Amino acid sequence: DVRKLKAVDIPRLHHMVDVIVFPSKGQRPHPNEMSGGDLDGDQFFVTWHPDLLFQRPNADPMHFKAPKKIELDIVTISDLESFIVEYIKNDILGVIANAHLAFSDHHEDGVFSRVCLGLAEKHSDAVDFPKTGVCPELSEDERPKTYPDFMDKSHKKSVRRSEKVMGEMYRECQLIENICSRPEGSEESESIEPDPHLILPTHQPYKRLAEQSKNRYNDQLQYLMNRYGIETEAEAMSGCIGRIHRHMENRYDRHEVEKVFKERIKDLRRRTREEFFVEFGGEENVKKR
């Protein structure tokens, strides 16, 4: 969801950085106006770039009615097991998000179309499914028959060319990728000879350790790439991911999958650096010198 708000300068809050301070007064909290946010881990993106600010007034915020919770007098182990099975079987948060994206591109009214407004409510219910135990269901009319090309559903039969901005950006990125990428082994790799003045007579043990460390890093990186369906190391390092595994894209929200993958890559790099600097007393110790 997106809202256009007016920032105010409060000198008493100048000591706070990298944080959003929402007003405590008003008809309705601004976070709640955005997809019913309740500040329990919600993430916000703020921009003041004029090209990204829409010129129309804010749309009226939606009112999400929380479904009635399923309550039990006594909760048994069997109840917990049943709930976990039902959650795994009926979790369709990613399916709803994909349907919303496909329909918003297809309809002229975009996210304000009737089907998208209905899907937005069901998405809110699906987010609260672990808390309420109530899982929304999609009707046949709420399941896309075609998908825009930028969703990269090439395994599905009905893929159409998107004429909206995301379609244009997708095809522009594809052109860049096609120009920059080349099949591995298409050209013979150059033979690089190290400067002999930089080679110490006792370097062999360190060379073996470096190769072992590099191989461990490559093995763990390849494992993560295979698990998430990432094709190239450039995608893994840059975070500009083209495709992910089909079963993950269908089941989970793509943004969340990419977020988890980036965190795991970040952790892999951190552990590799710690391993390298351990014999020097740690990276911080090296920086002090």
SEVEXLO-606878 format. One record per residue: y, x, z of N, C-alpha, C in turn; residue number from 1. Coordinates in Angstrom, 1 decimal. Layout:
REC    n.y    n.x    n.z   ca.y   ca.x   ca.z    c.y    c.x    c.z num
REC      Y      X      Z      Y      X      Z      Y      X      Z NUM
...
***
This chain:
REC    n.y    n.x    n.z   ca.y   ca.x   ca.z    c.y    c.x    c.z num
REC   -1.2    0.8    0.0    0.0    0.0    0.0    1.2    0.9    0.0   1
REC    2.4    0.3   -0.4    3.6    1.1   -0.5    4.8    0.3   -0.1   2
REC    5.7    0.9    0.7    6.9    0.2    1.1    8.1    1.2    0.9   3
REC    9.2    0.6    0.6   10.5    1.4    0.4   11.3    1.1    1.6   4
REC   11.6    2.1    2.4   12.3    2.0    3.7   13.5    2.9    3.7   5
REC   14.5    2.6    4.6   15.7    3.4    4.7   15.6    4.3    5.9   6
REC   15.7    5.6    5.7   15.6    6.6    6.8   17.0    6.6    7.5   7
REC   16.9    6.8    8.8   18.1    6.9    9.6   18.1    8.2   10.4   8
REC   19.2    8.7   10.7   19.4    9.9   11.4   19.6    9.7   12.9   9
REC   18.6   10.0   13.7   18.7    9.9   15.1   18.7   11.3   15.8  10
REC   19.9   11.8   16.2   19.9   13.1   16.8   18.9   13.4   17.9  11
REC   18.6   12.3   18.7   17.7   12.5   19.8   16.3   12.8   19.3  12
REC   16.0   12.6   18.0   14.6   12.8   17.5   14.6   14.1   16.7  13
REC   15.6   14.9   16.7   15.7   16.1   15.8   14.6   17.1   16.2  14
REC   14.1   17.1   17.4   13.1   18.0   17.9   11.7   17.7   17.3  15
REC   11.5   16.6   16.7   10.2   16.1   16.1   10.2   16.5   14.6  16
REC    9.1   17.2   14.2    9.0   17.6   12.8    7.6   17.1   12.3  17
REC    7.5   17.0   11.0    6.2   16.6   10.4    5.6   15.3   11.0  18
REC    6.4   14.4   11.3    5.9   13.1   12.0    6.8   12.0   11.5  19
REC    6.3   10.8   11.4    7.0    9.6   11.1    7.2    8.8   12.3  20
REC    8.5    8.5   12.6    8.8    7.6   13.8    9.2    6.3   13.2  21
REC    8.4    5.3   13.5    8.6    3.9   13.0    9.5    3.2   14.1  22
REC   10.3    2.2   13.7   11.0    1.4   14.7   10.1    0.5   15.5  23
REC   10.5    0.4   16.7    9.7   -0.5   17.7   10.2   -1.9   17.7  24
REC   11.3   -2.2   17.0   11.8   -3.6   17.0   11.8   -4.1   15.6  25
REC   11.7   -5.4   15.4   11.7   -6.0   14.1   10.7   -7.2   14.1  26
REC   10.7   -7.9   13.0    9.8   -9.1   12.9    8.3   -8.6   12.9  27
REC    8.1   -7.5   12.3    6.7   -7.0   12.1    6.7   -5.5   12.0  28
REC    5.7   -4.8   12.6    5.7   -3.3   12.5    5.5   -2.9   11.0  29
REC    6.2   -1.9   10.6    6.1   -1.4    9.2    4.7   -0.9    8.9  30
REC    4.0   -0.2    9.9    2.6    0.2    9.5    1.7   -1.0    9.3  31
REC    2.0   -2.1   10.0    1.1   -3.3    9.8    1.4   -4.0    8.5  32
REC    2.6   -3.8    7.9    3.0   -4.3    6.6    2.2   -3.6    5.5  33
REC    1.7   -2.4    5.8    1.0   -1.6    4.8   -0.5   -1.7    5.1  34
REC   -1.2   -2.7    4.4   -2.6   -2.9    4.5   -3.0   -3.2    6.0  35
REC   -2.2   -3.7    6.8   -2.5   -4.1    8.2   -2.8   -2.9    9.0  36
REC   -2.1   -1.8    8.8   -2.3   -0.5    9.6   -2.0   -0.7   11.0  37
REC   -2.8   -0.1   11.9   -2.6   -0.2   13.3   -2.5    1.1   14.0  38
REC   -2.2    2.2   13.2   -2.0    3.6   13.8   -3.2    4.1   14.6  39
REC   -4.4    3.8   14.1   -5.6    4.3   14.8   -6.2    5.4   13.9  40
REC   -5.4    6.2   13.3   -5.9    7.2   12.4   -5.4    7.0   11.0  41
REC   -4.5    6.1   10.7   -4.0    5.8    9.4   -3.2    7.0    8.9  42
REC   -3.2    7.3    7.6   -2.5    8.4    7.0   -1.4    7.8    6.1  43
REC   -0.2    8.5    6.2    0.9    8.1    5.4    1.4    9.2    4.5  44
REC    1.9    8.9    3.3    2.6    9.8    2.5    4.0    9.4    2.3  45
REC    4.9   10.3    2.4    6.4   10.0    2.3    7.0   10.8    1.2  46
REC    7.7   10.1    0.3    8.4   10.8   -0.7    9.8   10.2   -0.9  47
REC   10.8   11.1   -1.2   12.1   10.6   -1.5   12.5   11.0   -2.9  48
REC   11.5   11.4   -3.7   11.8   11.8   -5.1   12.3   10.5   -5.9  49
REC   13.4   10.5   -6.5   14.0    9.3   -7.1   13.1    8.8   -8.2  50
REC   12.3    9.7   -9.0   11.5    9.2  -10.0   10.3    8.4   -9.5  51
REC   10.0    8.5   -8.2    8.8    7.8   -7.7    9.2    6.6   -6.9  52
REC   10.5    6.3   -6.8   10.9    5.1   -6.1   11.1    3.9   -7.0  53
REC   10.4    2.8   -6.7   10.5    1.6   -7.5   11.8    1.0   -7.3  54
REC   12.3    0.3   -8.3   13.7   -0.3   -8.2   13.7   -1.7   -7.7  55
REC   12.6   -2.4   -7.7   12.6   -3.8   -7.3   12.5   -3.8   -5.7  56
REC   12.8   -4.9   -5.1   12.7   -5.1   -3.7   11.2   -5.0   -3.2  57
REC   11.0   -4.7   -1.9    9.7   -4.7   -1.4    9.0   -6.1   -1.6  58
REC    7.8   -6.1   -2.0    7.0   -7.3   -2.0    6.7   -7.8   -0.6  59
REC    6.6   -9.1   -0.4    6.3   -9.6    0.9    4.9   -9.1    1.4  60
REC    4.9   -8.5    2.6    3.6   -8.0    3.1    2.5   -9.1    3.2  61
REC    1.3   -8.7    3.0    0.2   -9.7    3.1   -0.1   -9.9    4.6  62
REC   -0.6  -11.1    4.9   -1.1  -11.4    6.2   -2.6  -11.4    6.2  63
REC   -3.2  -10.5    6.9   -4.6  -10.3    6.9   -5.2  -11.0    8.1  64
REC   -6.0  -12.0    7.9   -6.6  -12.7    9.0   -7.9  -12.0    9.4  65
REC   -8.0  -11.6   10.6   -9.2  -10.9   11.1  -10.3  -11.9   11.2  66
REC  -11.5  -11.5   10.6  -12.6  -12.4   10.7  -13.1  -12.5   12.2  67
REC  -13.7  -13.6   12.5  -14.3  -13.8   13.8  -15.4  -12.8   14.1  68
REC  -15.3  -12.1   15.2  -16.4  -11.2   15.5  -17.7  -11.8   15.9  69
REC  -18.7  -11.1   15.6  -20.1  -11.6   16.0  -20.3  -11.1   17.4  70
REC  -20.4  -11.9   18.4  -20.5  -11.5   19.8  -21.9  -11.9   20.3  71
REC  -22.4  -11.1   21.2  -23.7  -11.3   21.8  -23.6  -11.2   23.3  72
REC  -24.3  -12.0   24.0  -24.2  -12.0   25.5  -24.8  -10.7   26.0  73
REC  -26.0  -10.3   25.4  -26.7   -9.1   25.8  -27.0   -8.3   24.6  74
REC  -26.7   -7.0   24.5  -26.9   -6.2   23.4  -28.2   -5.3   23.7  75
REC  -29.2   -5.5   22.8  -30.4   -4.7   23.0  -30.5   -3.6   22.0  76
REC  -31.5   -2.7   22.2  -31.7   -1.6   21.2  -32.0   -2.2   19.8  77
REC  -32.8   -3.3   19.8  -33.1   -4.0   18.6  -31.9   -4.5   17.9  78
REC  -30.9   -5.0   18.6  -29.6   -5.4   18.0  -28.9   -4.3   17.4  79
REC  -28.9   -3.1   18.1  -28.2   -1.9   17.5  -28.9   -1.5   16.2  80
REC  -30.2   -1.5   16.3  -31.0   -1.1   15.1  -30.7   -2.0   13.9  81
REC  -30.7   -3.3   14.2  -30.4   -4.3   13.1  -29.0   -4.1   12.5  82
REC  -28.0   -3.9   13.4  -26.7   -3.7   13.0  -26.5   -2.5   12.1  83
REC  -27.2   -1.4   12.5  -27.1   -0.1   11.7  -27.7   -0.4   10.3  84
REC  -28.8   -1.0   10.3  -29.5   -1.3    9.0  -28.6   -2.2    8.1  85
REC  -28.0   -3.3    8.7  -27.2   -4.2    8.0  -25.9   -3.4    7.5  86
REC  -25.4   -2.5    8.3  -24.2   -1.8    7.9  -24.5   -0.9    6.7  87
REC  -25.6   -0.2    6.7  -26.0    0.7    5.6  -26.2   -0.1    4.4  88
REC  -26.9   -1.3    4.5  -27.2   -2.1    3.4  -26.0   -2.8    2.8  89
REC  -25.1   -3.2    3.6  -24.0   -4.1    3.1  -22.6   -3.4    3.0  90
REC  -22.6   -2.1    3.3  -21.3   -1.5    3.3  -20.8   -1.3    1.8  91
REC  -19.8   -2.1    1.4  -19.4   -2.1    0.0  -17.9   -1.8   -0.1  92
REC  -17.4   -1.0    0.9  -16.0   -0.6    0.8  -15.6    0.1   -0.5  93
REC  -16.4    1.0   -0.9  -16.1    1.8   -2.1  -16.2    0.9   -3.3  94
REC  -17.2   -0.1   -3.3  -17.3   -1.0   -4.4  -16.1   -1.9   -4.6  95
REC  -15.6   -2.4   -3.4  -14.3   -3.2   -3.5  -13.2   -2.4   -4.0  96
REC  -13.0   -1.2   -3.5  -11.9   -0.3   -3.9  -11.9    0.0   -5.4  97
REC  -13.1    0.2   -5.9  -13.3    0.5   -7.4  -13.0   -0.8   -8.2  98
REC  -13.4   -1.9   -7.7  -13.1   -3.2   -8.4  -11.6   -3.5   -8.4  99
REC  -11.0   -3.2   -7.3   -9.5   -3.4   -7.2   -8.8   -2.5   -8.2 100
REC   -9.2   -1.3   -8.3   -8.6   -0.4   -9.2   -8.8   -0.8  -10.7 101
REC  -10.0   -1.2  -11.0  -10.3   -1.6  -12.4   -9.5   -2.9  -12.8 102
REC   -9.5   -3.9  -11.9   -8.8   -5.1  -12.2   -7.2   -4.9  -12.2 103
REC   -6.7   -4.0  -11.4   -5.3   -3.8  -11.4   -4.8   -3.1  -12.7 104
REC   -5.7   -2.3  -13.3   -5.4   -1.7  -14.6   -5.5   -2.7  -15.7 105
REC   -6.4   -3.7  -15.6   -6.8   -4.6  -16.6   -5.7   -5.8  -16.7 106
REC   -5.3   -6.3  -15.6   -4.4   -7.4  -15.6   -2.9   -7.0  -15.7 107
REC   -2.1   -7.8  -16.4   -0.7   -7.5  -16.6    0.0   -7.5  -15.3 108
REC   -0.3   -8.3  -14.3    0.3   -8.4  -13.0   -0.1   -7.2  -12.1 109
REC   -1.1   -6.5  -12.6   -1.6   -5.4  -11.8   -2.1   -5.8  -10.4 110
REC   -1.6   -5.1   -9.4   -2.1   -5.3   -8.0   -1.6   -6.7   -7.5 111
REC   -0.7   -7.4   -8.2   -0.3   -8.7   -7.8   -1.0   -9.8   -8.4 112
REC   -2.0   -9.5   -9.2   -2.9  -10.5   -9.8   -3.7  -11.2   -8.8 113
REC   -4.1  -12.4   -9.1   -4.9  -13.2   -8.1   -6.1  -12.5   -7.6 114
REC   -6.9  -11.9   -8.6   -8.1  -11.3   -8.2   -7.9  -10.0   -7.3 115
REC   -6.8   -9.3   -7.6   -6.5   -8.1   -6.8   -6.0   -8.5   -5.4 116
REC   -5.3   -9.5   -5.3   -4.8  -10.0   -3.9   -6.0  -10.4   -3.1 117
REC   -7.0  -11.1   -3.7   -8.2  -11.4   -3.0   -9.0  -10.2   -2.6 118
REC   -9.1   -9.3   -3.5   -9.9   -8.0   -3.2   -9.2   -7.2   -2.1 119
REC   -7.9   -7.3   -2.1   -7.2   -6.6   -1.0   -7.5   -7.1    0.4 120
REC   -7.7   -8.4    0.5   -8.1   -9.0    1.8   -9.5   -8.6    2.1 121
REC  -10.4   -8.7    1.1  -11.8   -8.3    1.4  -11.9   -6.8    1.7 122
REC  -11.0   -6.0    1.1  -11.1   -4.6    1.5  -10.7   -4.4    2.9 123
REC   -9.7   -5.1    3.4   -9.3   -5.1    4.8  -10.5   -5.5    5.7 124
REC  -11.2   -6.6    5.3  -12.3   -7.0    6.1  -13.4   -6.0    6.1 125
REC  -13.6   -5.3    4.9  -14.7   -4.3    4.8  -14.4   -3.1    5.7 126
REC  -13.1   -2.7    5.8  -12.7   -1.6    6.7  -13.1   -1.9    8.2 127
REC  -12.9   -3.2    8.6  -13.2   -3.6    9.9  -14.6   -4.0   10.1 128
REC  -15.5   -3.9    9.1  -16.9   -4.3    9.2  -17.6   -3.7   10.4 129
REC  -17.4   -2.3   10.6  -18.1   -1.7   11.8  -17.6   -2.3   13.1 130
REC  -16.4   -2.9   13.2  -15.9   -3.4   14.4  -16.3   -4.9   14.6 131
REC  -16.3   -5.6   13.5  -16.5   -7.1   13.6  -17.9   -7.5   13.3 132
REC  -18.7   -6.7   12.5  -20.0   -7.1   12.1  -20.0   -8.1   11.0 133
REC  -18.8   -8.4   10.5  -18.7   -9.4    9.4  -18.4   -8.7    8.1 134
REC  -19.4   -8.8    7.1  -19.2   -8.1    5.9  -18.8   -9.0    4.7 135
REC  -17.8   -8.7    4.0  -17.4   -9.6    2.9  -18.3   -9.4    1.7 136
REC  -18.3  -10.5    0.9  -19.2  -10.4   -0.3  -18.3  -10.6   -1.6 137
REC  -18.7  -10.0   -2.7  -18.0  -10.2   -3.9  -18.6  -11.2   -4.8 138
REC  -17.8  -12.1   -5.3  -18.3  -13.1   -6.3  -18.4  -12.4   -7.6 139
REC  -19.1  -13.1   -8.6  -19.3  -12.6   -9.9  -18.0  -12.3  -10.6 140
REC  -16.9  -13.1  -10.3  -15.6  -13.0  -11.0  -14.9  -11.7  -10.4 141
REC  -15.3  -11.3   -9.2  -14.7  -10.1   -8.6  -15.4   -8.8   -8.9 142
REC  -16.3   -8.9   -9.8  -17.1   -7.6  -10.3  -16.6   -7.3  -11.7 143
REC  -16.0   -6.1  -11.9  -15.5   -5.8  -13.2  -16.5   -5.7  -14.3 144
REC  -16.2   -6.3  -15.5  -17.1   -6.2  -16.6  -16.8   -4.9  -17.4 145
REC  -15.6   -4.4  -17.3  -15.2   -3.2  -18.0  -14.4   -2.3  -17.0 146
REC  -14.4   -1.0  -17.3  -13.7    0.0  -16.5  -12.8    0.8  -17.3 147
REC  -11.6    1.1  -16.8  -10.7    2.0  -17.5  -11.2    3.4  -17.6 148
REC  -10.8    4.1  -18.7  -11.4    5.4  -18.9  -11.1    6.4  -17.8 149
REC   -9.9    6.3  -17.1   -9.6    7.3  -16.0  -10.5    7.2  -14.8 150
REC  -11.3    6.1  -14.7  -12.3    6.0  -13.6  -13.5    6.8  -13.9 151
REC  -13.6    7.3  -15.1  -14.7    8.2  -15.5  -16.1    7.6  -15.2 152
REC  -16.2    6.3  -15.6  -17.5    5.6  -15.5  -18.2    5.7  -16.9 153
REC  -18.4    6.9  -17.4  -19.0    7.0  -18.7  -20.4    6.6  -18.7 154
REC  -21.1    6.5  -17.6  -22.5    6.1  -17.5  -22.6    4.6  -17.7 155
REC  -21.5    3.9  -17.6  -21.5    2.4  -17.8  -21.1    2.1  -19.2 156
REC  -21.7    1.0  -19.7  -21.5    0.7  -21.2  -20.1    0.3  -21.5 157
REC  -19.4   -0.4  -20.7  -18.1   -1.0  -21.0  -17.0   -0.2  -20.4 158
REC  -16.5    0.8  -21.1  -15.4    1.6  -20.7  -14.3    1.4  -21.7 159
REC  -13.1    1.1  -21.3  -12.0    0.8  -22.2  -10.9    1.9  -22.0 160
REC  -10.0    2.0  -23.0   -8.9    2.9  -22.9   -7.8    2.2  -22.1 161
REC   -7.3    2.9  -21.0   -6.2    2.4  -20.2   -4.9    2.8  -20.9 162
REC   -4.0    1.8  -21.0   -2.7    2.0  -21.6   -1.7    2.2  -20.5 163
REC   -2.1    2.2  -19.2   -1.1    2.3  -18.2   -0.9    3.8  -17.8 164
REC   -0.1    4.1  -16.8    0.3    5.5  -16.6   -0.9    6.3  -16.1 165
REC   -1.8    5.8  -15.4   -3.0    6.5  -14.9   -3.9    6.9  -16.1 166
REC   -4.0    6.0  -17.1   -4.7    6.4  -18.3   -4.1    7.5  -19.1 167
REC   -2.8    7.4  -19.2   -2.1    8.5  -19.9   -2.2    9.8  -19.2 168
REC   -2.1    9.8  -17.9   -2.2   11.1  -17.1   -3.6   11.6  -17.2 169
REC   -4.6   10.7  -17.2   -6.0   11.1  -17.3   -6.3   11.8  -18.6 170
REC   -5.8   11.2  -19.7   -6.1   11.8  -21.0   -5.3   13.1  -21.2 171
REC   -4.1   13.2  -20.6   -3.3   14.4  -20.7   -4.1   15.6  -19.9 172
REC   -4.6   15.2  -18.8   -5.4   16.2  -18.0   -6.7   16.6  -18.8 173
REC   -7.3   15.7  -19.4   -8.5   16.0  -20.2   -8.2   17.0  -21.3 174
REC   -7.0   16.8  -22.0   -6.6   17.7  -23.1   -6.4   19.2  -22.5 175
REC   -5.8   19.2  -21.3   -5.6   20.6  -20.7   -6.9   21.2  -20.3 176
REC   -7.8   20.4  -19.8   -9.1   20.9  -19.4   -9.9   21.4  -20.6 177
REC   -9.9   20.6  -21.7  -10.6   21.0  -22.9  -10.1   22.3  -23.4 178
REC   -8.8   22.5  -23.3   -8.2   23.7  -23.9   -8.5   24.9  -23.0 179
REC   -8.5   24.7  -21.7   -8.7   25.8  -20.7  -10.1   26.2  -20.5 180
REC  -11.0   25.2  -20.7  -12.4   25.5  -20.3  -13.2   26.0  -21.5 181
REC  -14.2   26.8  -21.3  -15.0   27.3  -22.3  -16.4   27.4  -21.7 182
REC  -17.5   27.2  -22.5  -18.8   27.3  -22.0  -19.1   28.7  -21.5 183
REC  -19.8   28.8  -20.3  -20.2   30.1  -19.8  -21.1   30.8  -20.7 184
REC  -20.8   32.1  -20.9  -21.6   32.9  -21.7  -21.2   32.9  -23.2 185
REC  -20.1   32.2  -23.5  -19.7   32.1  -24.9  -19.1   33.4  -25.4 186
REC  -18.6   34.2  -24.4  -18.1   35.5  -24.8  -18.7   36.5  -23.8 187
REC  -19.0   37.7  -24.3  -19.6   38.7  -23.5  -18.6   39.2  -22.5 188
REC  -19.1   39.3  -21.2  -18.2   39.7  -20.2  -17.8   41.2  -20.3 189
REC  -16.6   41.5  -20.0  -16.2   42.9  -20.2  -16.8   43.7  -19.1 190
REC  -17.2   44.9  -19.4  -17.7   45.9  -18.4  -16.6   46.6  -17.7 191
REC  -16.4   46.3  -16.4  -15.3   46.9  -15.7  -15.9   48.1  -14.8 192
REC  -15.3   49.3  -15.1  -15.7   50.4  -14.3  -14.7   50.7  -13.2 193
REC  -15.1   50.8  -12.0  -14.1   51.1  -10.9  -13.6   52.5  -11.0 194
REC  -12.4   52.7  -10.5  -11.8   54.0  -10.4  -12.6   55.0   -9.6 195
REC  -13.1   56.1  -10.1  -14.0   57.0   -9.3  -13.3   57.5   -8.1 196
REC  -11.9   57.6   -8.1  -11.2   58.2   -6.9  -11.3   57.2   -5.7 197
REC  -11.6   55.9   -6.0  -11.7   55.0   -4.9  -13.1   54.8   -4.3 198
REC  -14.0   55.5   -4.9  -15.4   55.4   -4.4  -15.7   56.5   -3.4 199
REC  -16.1   56.1   -2.2  -16.5   57.1   -1.2  -18.0   57.4   -1.3 200
REC  -18.4   58.6   -0.9  -19.8   59.0   -1.0  -20.7   58.1   -0.1 201
REC  -20.1   57.6    1.0  -20.9   56.8    1.9  -20.7   55.3    1.7 202
REC  -20.4   54.8    0.5  -20.1   53.4    0.3  -21.3   52.5    0.1 203
REC  -22.5   53.1   -0.1  -23.6   52.3   -0.5  -24.0   51.3    0.6 204
REC  -24.1   51.7    1.9  -24.4   50.6    2.9  -23.4   49.5    2.9 205
REC  -22.1   49.8    2.7  -21.1   48.7    2.7  -21.2   47.9    1.5 206
REC  -21.6   48.5    0.4  -21.8   47.7   -0.8  -22.9   46.7   -0.7 207
REC  -24.0   47.1    0.0  -25.1   46.2    0.2  -24.7   45.0    1.1 208
REC  -23.9   45.4    2.2  -23.5   44.3    3.1  -22.5   43.3    2.3 209
REC  -21.7   43.9    1.5  -20.7   43.1    0.7  -21.5   42.2   -0.2 210
REC  -22.5   42.7   -0.9  -23.3   41.9   -1.8  -24.0   40.8   -1.1 211
REC  -24.6   41.1    0.1  -25.3   40.1    0.9  -24.3   39.0    1.3 212
REC  -23.1   39.4    1.8  -22.1   38.4    2.2  -21.7   37.5    1.0 213
REC  -21.5   38.1   -0.1  -21.1   37.4   -1.3  -22.2   36.4   -1.8 214
REC  -23.4   36.9   -1.7  -24.5   36.0   -2.1  -24.6   34.8   -1.1 215
REC  -24.4   35.0    0.2  -24.5   33.9    1.1  -23.4   32.9    0.8 216
REC  -22.2   33.4    0.6  -21.0   32.6    0.2  -21.3   31.8   -1.0 217
REC  -21.8   32.4   -2.1  -22.1   31.7   -3.3  -23.2   30.7   -3.1 218
REC  -24.2   31.0   -2.3  -25.3   30.0   -2.1  -24.8   28.8   -1.4 219
REC  -23.9   28.9   -0.4  -23.4   27.8    0.4  -22.4   27.0   -0.5 220
REC  -21.6   27.7   -1.3  -20.7   27.1   -2.2  -21.5   26.2   -3.3 221
REC  -22.5   26.8   -3.8  -23.3   26.1   -4.8  -24.0   24.9   -4.2 222
REC  -24.4   25.0   -3.0  -25.1   23.9   -2.3  -24.1   22.7   -2.2 223
REC  -22.8   23.0   -1.7  -21.8   22.0   -1.6  -21.5   21.4   -3.0 224
REC  -21.4   22.2   -4.0  -21.1   21.7   -5.3  -22.2   20.8   -5.9 225
REC  -23.4   21.2   -5.6  -24.6   20.4   -6.1  -24.6   19.1   -5.3 226
REC  -24.3   19.1   -4.0  -24.4   17.9   -3.2  -23.4   16.9   -3.6 227
REC  -22.2   17.3   -4.0  -21.1   16.4   -4.3  -20.9   16.2   -5.8 228
REC  -21.7   17.0   -6.6  -21.6   16.8   -8.0  -20.4   17.5   -8.7 229
REC  -19.9   18.5   -8.0  -18.8   19.3   -8.5  -19.3   20.3   -9.6 230
REC  -18.7   20.3  -10.7  -19.2   21.1  -11.9  -18.8   22.5  -11.9 231
REC  -17.5   22.8  -11.5  -17.0   24.2  -11.6  -16.4   24.7  -10.3 232
REC  -16.5   26.0  -10.1  -15.9   26.6   -8.9  -14.4   26.4   -8.9 233
REC  -13.8   26.4  -10.1  -12.3   26.1  -10.1  -11.9   24.8   -9.5 234
REC  -12.7   23.8   -9.7  -12.5   22.5   -9.1  -12.6   22.5   -7.6 235
REC  -13.7   23.3   -7.2  -13.9   23.4   -5.7  -12.8   24.1   -5.0 236
REC  -12.2   25.1   -5.6  -11.2   25.9   -5.0   -9.8   25.3   -5.1 237
REC   -9.6   24.6   -6.2   -8.2   24.0   -6.4   -8.1   22.6   -5.8 238
REC   -9.2   21.9   -5.6   -9.2   20.6   -5.1   -9.0   19.5   -6.2 239
REC   -8.7   20.0   -7.5   -8.6   19.1   -8.6   -9.9   18.8   -9.2 240
REC  -10.6   17.8   -8.6  -12.0   17.5   -8.9  -12.0   16.4  -10.0 241
REC  -12.8   16.8  -11.0  -13.0   15.8  -12.1  -14.0   14.8  -11.9 242
REC  -15.2   15.2  -11.6  -16.3   14.2  -11.4  -17.0   14.5  -10.1 243
REC  -17.5   13.4   -9.5  -18.4   13.5   -8.3  -19.7   12.8   -8.6 244
REC  -20.7   13.0   -7.7  -22.0   12.3   -7.9  -21.8   10.8   -8.1 245
REC  -22.6   10.3   -9.0  -22.4    8.8   -9.3  -22.7    8.0   -8.0 246
REC  -23.8    8.4   -7.3  -24.2    7.5   -6.1  -23.1    7.6   -5.1 247
REC  -22.3    8.7   -4.9  -21.2    8.8   -4.0  -20.1    7.9   -4.4 248
REC  -19.8    8.0   -5.7  -18.6    7.3   -6.3  -18.8    5.8   -6.2 249
REC  -20.1    5.4   -6.3  -20.4    3.9   -6.3  -20.3    3.4   -4.8 250
REC  -20.7    4.3   -3.9  -20.9    3.8   -2.5  -19.7    4.0   -1.6 251
REC  -19.0    5.1   -1.9  -17.9    5.5   -1.0  -16.5    5.6   -1.8 252
REC  -15.5    5.5   -1.0  -14.1    5.6   -1.6  -14.0    7.1   -2.1 253
REC  -13.6    7.2   -3.4  -13.5    8.6   -4.0  -12.6    9.5   -3.2 254
REC  -11.4    8.9   -2.7  -10.5    9.8   -1.9  -11.1   10.3   -0.7 255
REC  -11.9    9.5    0.0  -12.6   10.0    1.2  -13.6   11.1    0.9 256
REC  -14.4   10.9   -0.2  -15.4   11.9   -0.6  -14.7   13.2   -0.9 257
REC  -13.6   13.2   -1.6  -12.8   14.4   -1.9  -12.3   15.1   -0.7 258
REC  -11.8   14.2    0.2  -11.2   14.7    1.5  -12.3   15.5    2.3 259
REC  -13.5   14.9    2.4  -14.6   15.5    3.2  -15.0   16.8    2.5 260
REC  -15.1   16.8    1.1  -15.5   18.0    0.4  -14.5   19.1    0.6 261
REC  -13.2   18.8    0.5  -12.2   19.9    0.7  -12.2   20.5    2.1 262
REC  -12.5   19.6    3.1  -12.6   20.1    4.5  -13.8   21.1    4.6 263
REC  -14.9   20.8    3.9  -16.1   21.6    4.0  -15.9   22.9    3.3 264
REC  -15.1   22.9    2.2  -14.8   24.1    1.5  -13.9   25.0    2.3 265
REC  -12.9   24.3    3.0  -12.0   25.0    3.9  -12.8   25.7    5.0 266
REC  -13.8   25.0    5.6  -14.6   25.5    6.6  -15.4   26.7    6.2 267
REC  -15.9   26.6    4.9  -16.7   27.7    4.4  -15.9   29.0    4.2 268
REC  -14.7   28.8    3.7  -13.8   30.0    3.5  -13.4   30.6    4.9 269
REC  -13.2   29.7    5.9  -12.8   30.2    7.2  -13.9   31.0    7.8 270
REC  -15.2   30.5    7.7  -16.3   31.2    8.3  -16.6   32.5    7.5 271
REC  -16.4   32.5    6.2  -16.6   33.8    5.5  -15.6   34.8    5.8 272
REC  -14.3   34.4    6.0  -13.3   35.4    6.5  -13.6   35.9    7.9 273
REC  -14.0   35.0    8.8  -14.3   35.5   10.1  -15.4   36.5   10.1 274
REC  -16.4   36.3    9.3  -17.5   37.2    9.1  -17.1   38.6    8.6 275
REC  -16.1   38.6    7.7  -15.6   39.8    7.1  -14.8   40.6    8.1 276
REC  -14.0   40.0    8.9  -13.1   40.7    9.8  -13.7   41.0   11.2 277
REC  -14.9   40.5   11.4  -15.5   40.7   12.8  -15.6   42.1   13.2 278
REC  -15.9   43.1   12.3  -16.0   44.5   12.7  -14.7   45.1   12.9 279
REC  -13.6   44.4   12.5  -12.3   45.0   12.8  -11.6   44.3   14.0 280
REC  -12.4   43.5   14.7  -11.8   42.9   15.9  -11.2   41.6   15.6 281
REC  -11.4   41.0   14.4  -10.8   39.7   14.0   -9.6   39.9   13.1 282
REC   -9.3   38.9   12.3   -8.2   38.9   11.4   -6.9   39.1   12.1 283
REC   -6.7   38.4   13.2   -5.4   38.5   13.9   -5.1   39.9   14.3 284
REC   -6.2   40.6   14.7   -6.1   42.0   15.2   -5.6   42.9   14.1 285
REC   -6.1   42.6   12.9   -5.7   43.4   11.7   -4.3   43.2   11.3 286
REC   -3.8   41.9   11.4   -2.5   41.6   11.1   -1.5   42.3   12.0 287
REC   -1.9   42.5   13.3   -1.0   43.1   14.3   -0.7   44.5   13.9 288
REC   -1.7   45.2   13.3   -1.5   46.6   12.9   -0.5   46.7   11.8 289
***
